[in-house]
Amino acid sequence: MEHKITINTEDQKLIHQILELIKDEQATYRLEQADNKSSDKLVEIMDQIAAKNPIKSIKDPLSWQREVRKDKKLMGRN
């Protein structure tokens, strides 16, 4: 049975320690570098949309959210 372990870290020392631990074991590893640019770009786009205030009908976002989140009466559930 194959087992996989995923570790997310920026600590290079920890990475080297882990690789040192498994060097004599019958194990394979794949070291990847995550790409955070796409999530950073998404945040930037969302900030731009929010700054333009595209929904003019919502004057007070907090009160609008409270109203939308109120529990609605469901048929057959009182």
C-alpha positions as CSV (number, residue, x, y, z in Angstrom):
1,M,0.0,0.0,0.0
2,E,1.4,3.4,-1.0
3,H,1.3,6.2,1.5
4,K,1.8,9.9,0.7
5,I,2.8,12.7,3.0
6,T,2.4,16.4,2.0
7,I,4.3,19.1,3.9
8,N,3.9,22.8,3.2
9,T,6.8,24.9,4.5
10,E,9.0,27.8,3.6
11,D,11.7,26.5,6.0
12,Q,14.6,25.3,3.9
13,K,16.3,23.8,6.9
14,L,13.3,21.7,7.7
15,I,13.2,20.5,4.1
16,H,16.8,19.4,4.2
17,Q,16.3,17.7,7.5
18,I,13.4,15.7,6.1
19,L,15.3,14.7,3.0
20,E,18.2,13.6,5.2
21,L,15.9,11.4,7.2
22,I,14.6,9.5,4.1
23,K,17.8,9.3,2.1
24,D,18.5,5.7,3.1
25,E,14.9,4.6,3.0
26,Q,13.1,3.0,0.1
27,A,11.0,6.1,-0.6
28,T,10.6,8.5,-3.4
29,Y,9.9,12.2,-3.0
30,R,8.9,15.1,-5.2
31,L,9.8,18.5,-4.1
32,E,7.6,21.2,-5.6
33,Q,7.6,25.0,-5.3
34,A,4.0,26.3,-5.0
35,D,2.9,29.1,-7.2
36,N,1.0,31.7,-5.2
37,K,0.9,34.2,-8.1
38,S,-2.6,33.1,-9.3
39,S,-4.2,33.6,-5.9
40,D,-2.4,37.0,-5.5
41,K,-3.8,38.0,-8.9
42,L,-7.3,36.9,-7.9
43,V,-7.2,39.0,-4.7
44,E,-6.0,42.0,-6.8
45,I,-8.9,41.6,-9.2
46,M,-11.4,41.3,-6.4
47,D,-10.1,44.4,-4.8
48,Q,-10.4,46.3,-8.0
49,I,-14.0,45.2,-8.4
50,A,-14.8,46.2,-4.8
51,A,-13.2,49.6,-5.2
52,K,-15.5,50.3,-8.2
53,N,-18.6,49.7,-6.0
54,P,-20.5,47.9,-8.8
55,I,-23.7,47.4,-6.8
56,K,-25.2,50.8,-6.3
57,S,-28.5,49.5,-4.9
58,I,-26.7,48.4,-1.7
59,K,-26.2,51.5,0.4
60,D,-25.1,49.9,3.7
61,P,-23.4,46.5,3.1
62,L,-23.6,45.5,6.7
63,S,-27.3,45.9,7.0
64,W,-27.8,44.3,3.6
65,Q,-25.8,41.2,4.8
66,R,-27.9,41.0,8.0
67,E,-31.1,41.1,6.0
68,V,-29.9,38.5,3.5
69,R,-28.7,36.1,6.2
70,K,-32.0,36.1,8.2
71,D,-33.5,32.7,8.4
72,K,-36.4,32.3,5.9
73,K,-39.5,30.3,6.8
74,L,-39.5,27.1,5.0
75,M,-42.6,25.3,3.8
76,G,-43.4,22.5,6.3
77,R,-40.8,23.7,8.8
78,N,-42.1,26.1,11.4
